């Protein structure tokens, strides 16, 4: 599973690949249509698509003379589950912590003031 997560996060690290995934959220697209949305060569887009496919984020199939790309909806499940593990901790509420410290550090009525 670690290798799969490494591939997914590596693929997602590139902004062009994230934009490709955003395009594919709307619908399947031919490789040439994906390439038309970017100011890079068809070969460059094809390399990005290969990385996304290797990570399992998209699949490609040949339909007639064109190669089509589609988003794999379950591809991010393992990464999402892994990331949710970090959500188990309560967030630190700085305002509440500051109030707690003010109460704890305030001089008690029967204590001399610090200073």
N, C-alpha and C positions, 0 to 999 in steps of 0.2 A: 504494500500500500504506500510506503514511503516513496518509492520510485514514481508511482502514479501521481502522487501529490507534487513531487518535484517537477514533473512534466507539466502539470496543470499550472502551477504557480510560475514556472519559467515562461510558459506560453502567455500567461496573463500579464507578465511584466512589461511587455511591449505595447505602447499606445496604439500602434497600427493594428495589431491583432485584436485589441479590445474594441477598436472601432469596427473591425470586420464582424466581430460577434454581435455588436449592436445592430449592424445592418441585417444580419441573419435572424435577428429577433423578429423582424417584420415578416419575412418569408424566405423560402429557398431562393437561391440566386445562382445564375451561371457564373463561372469564374470570370468571364469577360465583363459581366455587369459589376462584379465586385471590384475588378481592376479599374473600371471606369470611374469609380468613386474616389480614387486616389491619384496623387500626382507622382506615382512610381511606375516602373515598367511592369508588364504582365508577368515577367519572370520573377520580379521581386514580390509581387502579390502571391504568385504560386508558391514561393518559398514560405511565406507567412502561412498560407493555407496548409501546407504540408506539416508545419509545426503544430498548428491547431488540430489537424487530423491525428497526428502522432500522440497528442495529449488526450485524444478522445473527445475534444470539445466540439468538433464538427465531423460530419461524414461527407464523402464525395461519391458521386455515381455518374456514370456516363449515360446520357440520354441523347440518343442520336449522335450528332457530331459535337455536342457540347458536354462539358463536365459541370455538374451541378453540385452545389454545396448546401448542406443543411445543418442547422444547429442541433446538437444532441442534448435534449433537455435534462437528462440525468447526469450529464458529464460533471457538473459541479457539485453533485451530492456529497461525495467523499470530502472535498475541500470545505464545503459548508459545515458538515458534521465536525470536522477537525477544528474549524474556527469557532463553532459554538461552544466547544470545550473551554474556551477562554471567557465565555460569557457567564460562567457559573459564579464568578466572584461579584460581590456587591460593588458598585462604583463608589468611589470615595466622594462624599458630599462635603466639600470644603467649608461651606457655611456652617453646617452642623458641627463639624470638627472645631471650627473657630469658637462657636458658642460653648462647646464642651470645655475647651481650654480656658476660656474666660471664666467659667464657673469654677473650674478646678484650681486655677491660679489666683482667683480673687482672695483677698485676705478674709479670714474667718473672723467673726465678731470677737472671739476670745483670744485671737492671735495678734501679736504686734505686726505692724506693717513691715514689709520687706523694703529694703532700700538702702 
